[in-house]
Amino acid sequence: MISAPKPDLVTVNIDGREIAVPKGTNVIEAAKLLGVEIPHYCYHPKLTVAGNCRMCLIEMGLPAVDPATKAPIMDPATGKQRVNWMPRPQIGCGTNASPGLHIRTNSPLVKDCREGVTEMLLINHPLDCPICDQAGECMLQEHSTAYGRGYSRFVEQKNVKPKKTELGPRVTLDDERCILCSRCIRFSKEIAKDDVLGFIDRGSYSTLTCYPGRKLENNYSLNTVDICPVGALTSTDFRFKMRVWFLKETPGIDPESSVGANTTVSSREGVLYRITPRRNDEVNDTWMTDSGRALYKSVKAGNRLLTPTINGAATGADMALKAVRDLFTAGSVAVVGSGRSSVEEQFLTRKLADALKVSVSLVSRVGEGDQLLLSADRNPNVRGALVTGLISALPARKLTALAADIDAGKVKTVLTVGEDLTAAGLSAAQLAKVSVIYLGTHSNATSEAAKVVFPTLTVFEKSGTFVNQQFRIQKFAKAVPGPADVSDDLITLAELVAAAGGGIIPFELGALWAAIAAEVKPLATVTYANLPATGLLLDATPWAALPFIEGETLHYQPAGPAGATA
């Protein structure tokens, strides 16, 4: 492994304290390392600097040198090099760390500047915090409390702007609240590559809008809501549904593709309300797709499987397991795994296949990659199947070999873990020739034709890990409980392994990971508990030569060190 080059460090002085940071680090980020907040609105560490809001004004000074000789000018009173302070405040977001830089963030001048900026922003801003959808996570609300004067001198009528303007199918604008920070404009242009937003008119009449004939409808539009520092841009889906301080936040992983974007799943009392991106500079910066945010709705879908069945009739898990045991005893079993299963589930699927003395088929899902955060590989964990040894080669799009074995009478029972066999190329006539055991979350043509059905949990109702396209293993946690009669996938798979004669395997995550570490060499030193929040990069050397599908590579490059600008 090639070690990263050491950064070129420079020392800066912030409020009398010195800190060494990489040269070029934004002053806002440097201050953050010392626990000092420089308030801001328009600045975002993953976007270019605009300098719109002026909330981050600071005092800045540089070491004094003789203009002719460049020799340091010393202060006779202190014996240290004198600092020449600039007569006017500077914007922190537009200042990068340089040798000897001095910053004041709490002087009377800075305090007066912050109060003036806050007063200006509130001139036309509606004071509707109690009913604002952004209340509880609004930067204007927080900074007004911390840095405002606490009273208003404004007595004129406010300039009223449009409310509830649809910028696109998923984003609603309340223009009265917009503070013209331009974060949404820069995101659309720089990250989403969809330059659709802009300001029109001047002064207090400036308004955010879309270009004529255009809408904010790209698959990343809701990221503008995430980065809006006030309640101007809101999610049409989440708007006015729940106060954010009531929500429980759980770390998750977007399962829609192999990118593995980090997410935060928000719920209350067992009900999911929204999914937002979680910052991971190694994978997705602070962004995610709109399509990934809508996946939580599948939990309450009308076709959700809620109870085990035998030949379409509801039954208990014990009876369903007995029926499966009889099918295993008859022999001629084929196993179809899933690239959407977690690492832990794939390990148990492999143990099941070993007990049955068969290999495992996997189904490839391919779509069009957007070269950002949606890859062409729509399975989140194909690499997990390679790491755990569930498969040794890349999966095909169709189960051609299995179909041929069914037609030849070599297979009498097919156990499928979350895969719709008809979507993978098997016909209804071929399904009729075999006994199907289906493990899945929602009904489909395969579950309808199955002899035995075990309902399973969605990714929001269980904990586990995925290995993304970087071969980075990342964990997700259970956000809400599953339906009453639905067992955890690990319990169901462990019982199936025992039914196949594979012995007793632990299904609790901690104990199961001990078994995984003992058998899976790349994960020998890994446990679910010690995985860092940003994931752990595995050695991909054994699979480097595999011809992964074209267009799958992650083209989106994180912006680099926090505060770096293009």
C-alpha positions in Angstrom: 0.0 0.0 0.0 1.4 3.4 -1.0 1.4 5.8 1.9 -0.2 9.2 1.4 2.3 12.1 1.2 2.6 14.2 4.3 0.7 17.5 4.0 2.7 20.8 3.9 1.8 22.1 7.4 1.7 25.8 8.3 1.1 27.4 11.7 -1.7 29.9 12.2 -2.8 31.8 15.2 -6.5 31.9 16.1 -7.6 33.9 19.0 -4.1 33.7 20.6 -3.8 29.9 20.1 -1.5 28.3 17.5 -2.4 25.3 15.4 -0.6 23.5 12.5 -2.8 22.8 9.6 -2.2 21.8 5.9 -1.4 24.8 3.8 -4.5 26.2 2.1 -6.9 24.9 4.7 -9.9 27.2 4.9 -9.8 29.4 8.1 -13.4 28.2 9.0 -12.1 24.6 9.1 -8.9 25.5 10.9 -10.9 27.3 13.6 -13.2 24.3 13.9 -10.1 22.1 14.8 -9.7 24.4 17.9 -13.3 24.2 18.8 -13.9 27.8 17.6 -17.0 28.4 15.5 -16.9 31.0 12.8 -20.6 31.4 11.9 -21.5 31.2 8.2 -24.3 30.6 5.8 -23.0 30.5 2.2 -19.8 28.6 2.9 -19.9 24.8 2.4 -16.8 22.7 2.6 -17.6 20.8 -0.6 -18.6 23.8 -2.7 -16.6 26.7 -4.1 -16.5 29.9 -2.1 -19.0 32.6 -3.0 -18.6 35.1 -0.1 -22.3 36.1 -0.2 -23.5 36.2 3.3 -20.6 38.0 5.1 -21.5 36.3 8.4 -18.0 34.9 8.7 -16.2 38.2 8.9 -13.1 38.1 11.0 -10.0 40.2 11.8 -6.9 39.1 10.0 -3.3 40.0 10.5 0.1 39.0 9.0 3.6 39.0 10.4 5.3 42.4 9.9 8.3 42.5 7.6 10.6 45.3 6.4 9.4 46.1 2.9 13.0 46.5 1.6 14.9 43.7 3.4 11.9 41.4 4.2 13.4 41.0 7.7 10.9 40.5 10.5 9.9 43.6 12.4 10.0 42.8 16.1 7.9 44.3 18.9 10.2 45.6 21.5 7.6 45.2 24.2 7.0 41.5 23.7 10.2 40.4 21.9 8.0 38.7 19.2 7.4 39.6 15.6 4.9 42.3 15.2 1.5 41.6 13.6 0.1 44.0 11.1 -3.7 43.8 11.5 -5.8 44.8 8.5 -8.0 47.9 9.1 -11.2 46.2 7.8 -12.7 42.8 8.6 -12.2 40.0 6.0 -14.4 37.0 5.1 -13.3 33.8 6.8 -14.6 31.6 4.0 -12.3 33.4 1.5 -9.2 33.1 3.6 -6.9 30.1 3.5 -4.2 29.2 6.0 -0.8 30.6 5.3 2.4 30.8 7.4 2.1 33.2 10.3 -1.6 34.1 9.7 -3.3 35.6 12.7 -7.1 35.6 13.2 -9.4 37.2 15.7 -12.9 35.7 15.8 -14.3 37.2 19.0 -13.1 40.9 19.0 -15.6 43.8 19.5 -15.3 44.6 15.7 -16.2 41.0 14.7 -19.1 40.9 17.2 -20.5 44.1 15.8 -20.1 42.8 12.2 -22.0 39.6 13.1 -24.8 41.6 14.7 -25.1 43.9 11.7 -25.2 41.0 9.2 -27.9 39.2 11.3 -30.0 42.4 11.5 -29.8 42.8 7.7 -30.8 39.2 7.0 -33.8 39.5 9.3 -35.1 42.7 7.7 -37.4 40.9 5.3 -37.2 37.4 6.8 -40.5 36.2 8.2 -40.4 35.6 11.9 -42.3 32.3 11.6 -40.0 29.9 13.4 -42.8 28.1 15.3 -44.3 27.0 12.0 -41.2 26.7 9.9 -40.4 23.3 8.6 -36.7 24.0 9.2 -37.1 24.7 12.9 -34.7 22.7 15.0 -32.0 22.6 12.3 -32.0 26.1 11.0 -28.6 28.0 11.0 -30.3 31.4 10.8 -32.3 30.5 14.0 -29.2 29.3 15.8 -26.9 32.2 14.7 -29.5 34.8 15.4 -29.7 33.5 19.0 -26.0 33.2 19.4 -24.7 36.2 17.5 -27.7 38.6 17.0 -28.5 41.7 19.1 -31.6 40.1 20.5 -33.8 43.0 19.4 -34.9 44.6 16.2 -34.9 48.2 15.1 -36.9 47.5 12.0 -40.4 49.1 12.0 -41.2 49.2 8.2 -43.3 46.6 6.3 -41.4 43.6 5.2 -41.0 42.8 1.5 -43.3 39.9 0.9 -42.1 37.2 -1.5 -43.8 34.1 -3.0 -44.5 31.1 -0.8 -44.8 27.4 -1.7 -43.2 27.6 -5.1 -42.6 24.3 -6.8 -39.0 24.3 -8.2 -39.4 20.7 -9.2 -41.2 17.5 -8.4 -39.5 17.0 -5.0 -38.4 20.5 -3.9 -40.7 23.3 -2.7 -39.4 26.9 -2.2 -40.6 29.4 0.4 -38.9 32.5 -1.1 -39.6 34.7 1.9 -37.0 32.7 3.9 -34.3 32.7 1.3 -31.1 34.6 2.4 -29.5 34.4 -1.1 -26.6 32.2 0.1 -26.4 30.5 -3.4 -25.5 27.1 -2.0 -28.2 25.5 -4.0 -27.1 27.2 -7.2 -23.5 26.1 -6.7 -24.4 22.6 -5.9 -26.6 22.2 -9.0 -23.8 23.6 -11.2 -20.7 22.1 -9.6 -21.9 18.7 -8.3 -25.1 17.7 -10.1 -23.9 19.3 -13.3 -27.4 20.6 -13.9 -27.1 24.4 -14.0 -30.8 25.1 -13.6 -31.0 27.6 -10.6 -30.3 31.3 -10.4 -31.3 34.7 -8.9 -33.4 37.2 -10.7 -34.1 40.9 -9.8 -32.0 43.1 -7.5 -31.6 44.1 -3.9 -34.4 43.0 -1.5 -36.4 41.8 -4.5 -33.9 39.2 -5.5 -35.6 35.8 -6.0 -34.4 32.3 -6.5 -35.9 30.6 -9.5 -35.3 28.1 -12.3 -34.2 29.1 -15.8 -37.2 29.6 -18.1 -38.6 26.2 -19.3 -36.5 24.3 -16.8 -37.2 22.5 -13.5 -35.0 21.3 -10.6 -35.7 17.6 -11.3 -32.3 15.9 -11.4 -31.8 12.8 -9.2 -29.8 14.9 -6.7 -32.3 17.8 -6.3 -33.0 17.1 -2.6 -29.4 17.7 -1.7 -30.2 21.4 -2.1 -32.7 21.0 0.7 -30.0 19.4 2.9 -27.6 22.3 2.5 -30.1 25.1 2.6 -29.2 26.9 5.9 -32.7 28.2 6.4 -36.2 27.0 5.7 -36.3 28.2 2.1 -35.9 24.9 0.3 -38.0 22.0 1.7 -38.6 18.4 0.7 -42.1 18.1 -0.7 -42.3 14.6 0.7 -41.2 15.4 4.3 -42.7 18.9 4.5 -44.6 19.5 7.7 -44.7 15.8 8.6 -42.6 15.7 11.7 -40.6 18.0 14.0 -36.9 17.1 13.6 -36.2 17.1 17.3 -38.6 14.1 17.7 -36.7 12.0 15.2 -34.3 9.2 16.1 -31.3 9.1 13.7 -29.7 5.8 12.7 -26.7 5.3 10.4 -27.5 3.5 7.2 -26.2 2.6 3.8 -28.0 3.4 0.5 -28.7 -0.1 -1.0 -29.7 0.9 -4.5 -26.2 0.5 -6.0 -22.7 -0.6 -5.3 -21.6 3.0 -4.4 -22.7 2.5 -0.8 -23.5 6.1 0.0 -23.7 6.7 3.7 -27.1 7.8 5.0 -29.0 8.8 8.1 -32.4 7.1 8.6 -34.8 9.2 10.6 -37.7 7.6 12.5 -40.1 8.1 15.4 -41.9 5.4 17.3 -41.1 2.8 14.7 -42.2 4.9 11.7 -39.7 6.0 9.0 -40.0 9.6 7.9 -36.9 10.5 5.8 -33.5 9.4 4.6 -30.7 12.0 4.3 -27.0 11.7 3.4 -24.4 11.2 6.1 -21.0 12.7 5.5 -18.2 10.3 4.4 -15.5 12.0 2.5 -14.2 8.6 1.3 -17.4 7.6 -0.4 -20.1 10.2 -1.0 -18.9 13.5 0.6 -22.3 14.8 1.9 -24.5 13.8 -1.0 -26.9 11.1 -2.1 -29.5 10.4 -4.8 -33.1 11.3 -4.6 -34.1 7.8 -5.6 -32.3 6.4 -2.6 -34.2 8.6 -0.2 -37.6 7.1 -1.3 -36.6 3.5 -0.5 -38.0 3.8 3.0 -41.6 3.7 1.6 -41.1 0.0 0.7 -41.4 -0.8 4.4 -45.2 -0.1 4.4 -45.8 -1.2 0.8 -49.1 -3.1 0.2 -47.3 -6.2 -1.2 -45.1 -6.6 1.9 -44.8 -10.3 3.1 -45.8 -10.5 6.7 -46.2 -14.2 7.6 -44.7 -17.5 6.6 -46.8 -19.6 4.1 -47.0 -23.1 2.8 -48.7 -23.4 -0.7 -50.1 -19.9 -0.2 -51.7 -20.6 3.2 -50.4 -18.8 6.3 -48.6 -20.9 8.8 -46.1 -20.8 11.6 -42.4 -20.6 11.2 -41.9 -24.0 12.8 -44.2 -25.7 10.2 -42.6 -23.8 7.3 -39.2 -25.0 8.6 -40.4 -28.6 8.8 -41.6 -28.4 5.2 -38.2 -27.1 4.1 -36.5 -29.9 6.0 -38.5 -32.4 4.1 -37.5 -30.8 0.8 -33.9 -30.8 1.8 -34.1 -34.5 2.6 -35.4 -35.2 -0.9 -32.2 -33.7 -2.3 -31.5 -32.1 -5.7 -31.5 -28.6 -4.2 -30.3 -25.4 -5.9 -29.5 -22.2 -4.0 -29.8 -18.7 -5.4 -28.2 -16.0 -3.3 -28.4 -12.2 -3.5 -26.1 -9.3 -4.1 -28.6 -7.3 -1.9 -28.0 -9.5 1.1 -25.6 -8.3 3.8 -22.2 -9.8 4.4 -23.5 -11.7 7.4 -26.5 -13.1 5.4 -24.2 -14.1 2.5 -21.9 -15.9 5.0 -24.9 -17.9 6.3 -26.1 -18.6 2.7 -22.6 -20.0 1.9 -22.8 -22.2 5.0 -26.3 -23.4 3.8 -24.9 -24.2 0.4 -21.9 -26.1 2.0 -24.3 -28.1 4.1 -26.3 -29.0 1.0 -23.1 -29.6 -1.0 -24.1 -27.3 -3.8 -22.8 -24.0 -5.3 -24.6 -20.7 -5.2 -26.0 -18.7 -8.1 -26.1 -14.9 -7.9 -28.1 -12.5 -10.1 -26.6 -9.4 -11.6 -28.6 -6.2 -11.7 -27.4 -3.6 -14.2 -28.7 -0.1 -14.9 -27.3 3.1 -16.3 -24.7 4.6 -14.1 -24.7 8.4 -13.7 -20.9 8.7 -13.0 -21.7 10.3 -9.7 -23.3 8.3 -6.9 -25.4 5.8 -8.8 -23.3 3.0 -10.3 -24.3 0.6 -13.1 -24.1 -2.3 -10.6 -27.5 -2.0 -8.8 -26.5 -4.6 -6.2 -25.0 -3.1 -3.1 -23.0 -6.2 -2.1 -21.6 -8.3 -4.9 -18.2 -7.7 -3.5 -19.3 -9.0 -0.2 -20.3 -12.2 -1.9 -16.8 -12.4 -3.3 -15.1 -11.7 0.0 -17.2 -14.2 1.9 -16.6 -16.9 -0.7 -20.3 -17.2 -1.6 -19.3 -16.9 -5.3 -15.9 -17.0 -7.0 -16.8 -15.2 -10.2 -19.1 -12.3 -11.2 -22.8 -13.1 -11.4 -24.7 -13.3 -14.7 -27.8 -11.3 -15.5 -29.8 -14.5 -16.1 -29.9 -17.9 -14.4 -29.3 -19.8 -17.6 -27.5 -22.7 -16.1 -30.2 -23.2 -13.4 -32.9 -23.0 -16.1 -31.1 -25.8 -18.0 -30.8 -28.0 -14.9 -34.5 -27.6 -14.1 -35.4 -28.6 -17.7 -33.1 -31.6 -17.4 -34.7 -32.7 -14.2 -31.5 -32.2 -12.2 -33.0 -29.8 -9.7 -36.2 -30.5 -7.7 -36.0 -27.7 -5.2 -34.8 -24.1 -5.6 -34.1 -21.9 -2.5 -33.9 -18.3 -3.4 -32.8 -15.5 -1.0 -34.7 -12.4 -2.0 -34.5 -12.9 -5.7 -37.4 -13.0 -8.1 -36.5 -16.0 -10.3 -38.8 -14.9 -13.1 -36.9 -11.6 -13.3 -33.7 -13.6 -13.6 -34.9 -15.5 -16.6 -36.9 -18.5 -15.3 -40.3 -19.0 -16.8 -43.5 -19.9 -15.0 -43.4 -23.3 -16.5 -39.9 -23.9 -15.1 -41.0 -22.8 -11.6 -43.9 -25.2 -11.8 -41.4 -28.1 -12.3 -39.7 -27.4 -8.9 -40.5 -26.7 -5.3 -39.5 -23.1 -4.6 -38.5 -21.9 -1.1 -38.6 -18.1 -1.1 -37.1 -15.7 1.4 -38.0 -12.1 0.7 -39.6 -8.9 1.8 -42.3 -8.4 -0.9 -44.5 -10.6 -3.0 -43.7 -11.2 -6.6 -44.2 -13.9 -9.2 -41.7 -16.2 -7.4 -43.3 -15.9 -4.0 -46.7 -16.5 -5.6 -45.4 -19.8 -7.1 -43.4 -20.8 -4.0 -44.2 -23.9 -1.9 -42.7 -22.3 1.2 -42.3 -18.6 1.9 -40.3 -17.0 4.7 -40.9 -13.2 5.1 -37.7 -11.3 5.8 -36.7 -7.8 6.9 -35.9 -4.7 4.9 -32.5 -3.0 5.3 -34.1 -0.5 7.6 -35.2 -3.2 10.1 -31.9 -5.0 10.6 -28.2 -4.4 11.2 -25.3 -5.6 9.0 -22.6 -4.7 6.5 -22.1 -4.2 2.8 -18.9 -4.1 0.8 -19.1 -1.3 -1.8 -17.4 -1.0 -5.2 -14.2 0.3 -3.5 -14.1 -2.9 -1.5 -14.9 -0.8 1.5 -16.9 -2.7 4.1 -19.5 -0.4 5.8 -22.0 -1.1 8.5 -25.7 -0.1 8.8 -27.9 -0.3 11.9 -31.4 -1.2 12.6 -33.6 1.9 12.5 -37.1 0.5 13.2 -38.5 -2.9 14.4 -39.8 -5.3 11.8 -43.3 -6.7 11.6 -44.5 -8.9 14.4 -44.3 -12.3 12.6 -41.2 -11.6 10.6 -37.9 -13.1 12.0 -34.5 -11.6 11.4 -32.9 -12.9 8.2 -30.0 -14.2 10.2 -32.3 -16.3 12.4 -34.1 -17.7 9.4 -30.8 -18.6 7.6 -29.2 -20.1 10.7 -32.3 -22.3 11.1 -32.1 -23.4 7.5 -28.5 -24.3 7.9 -29.4 -26.5 10.8 -32.2 -28.0 8.8 -29.7 -28.9 6.1 -27.5 -30.6 8.6 -24.9 -27.8 8.8 -25.0 -27.6 12.6 -25.8 -24.8 14.9 -24.4 -21.4 13.8 -24.8 -18.3 16.0 -27.1 -15.6 14.5 -26.4 -12.8 16.9 -24.1 -10.3 15.2 -21.2 -10.3 17.7 -21.0 -14.1 17.9 -21.6 -14.5 14.1 -18.7 -12.2 13.4 -16.4 -14.3 15.4 -17.3 -17.2 13.1 -16.9 -15.0 10.0 -13.4 -13.8 11.2 -12.4 -17.4 11.8 -13.3 -18.6 8.2 -13.1 -15.5 6.0 -9.4 -14.4 5.7 -10.0 -10.8 4.4 -12.2 -10.2 7.5 -10.0 -12.0 10.0 -9.4 -8.8 12.1 -12.8 -7.2 11.6 -15.9 -7.2 13.8 -19.1 -5.3 13.4 -18.4 -3.4 16.6 -15.0 -2.1 15.7 -15.8 -1.0 12.1 -15.3 2.8 11.9 -18.1 5.0 10.9 -16.4 5.7 7.5 -15.9 2.0 6.8 -12.8 -0.1 6.3 -11.0 -0.5 3.0 -10.3 -4.2 2.3 -7.5 -5.6 0.1 -9.0 -6.1 -3.3 -6.0 -7.7 -4.9 -7.6 -11.2 -5.2 -10.4 -9.8 -7.4 -8.5 -7.0 -9.2 -8.5 -8.9 -12.5 -12.3 -9.6 -12.5 -14.0 -7.7 -15.4 -16.5 -5.7 -13.5 -19.3 -4.2 -15.6 -18.5 -1.2 -17.7 -19.6 2.1 -16.2 -19.5 0.8 -12.7 -16.4 2.7 -11.5 -17.1 5.6 -9.2 -16.3 8.7 -11.2 -17.3 11.2 -8.5 -14.2 12.3 -6.7 -14.6 13.9 -3.2 -13.4 17.4 -2.9 -10.4 16.4 -0.8 -9.5 17.9 2.6 -12.3 19.7 4.3 -12.3 23.3 3.3 -10.5 22.7 0.0 -12.0 24.6 -2.9 -11.9 24.2 -6.6 
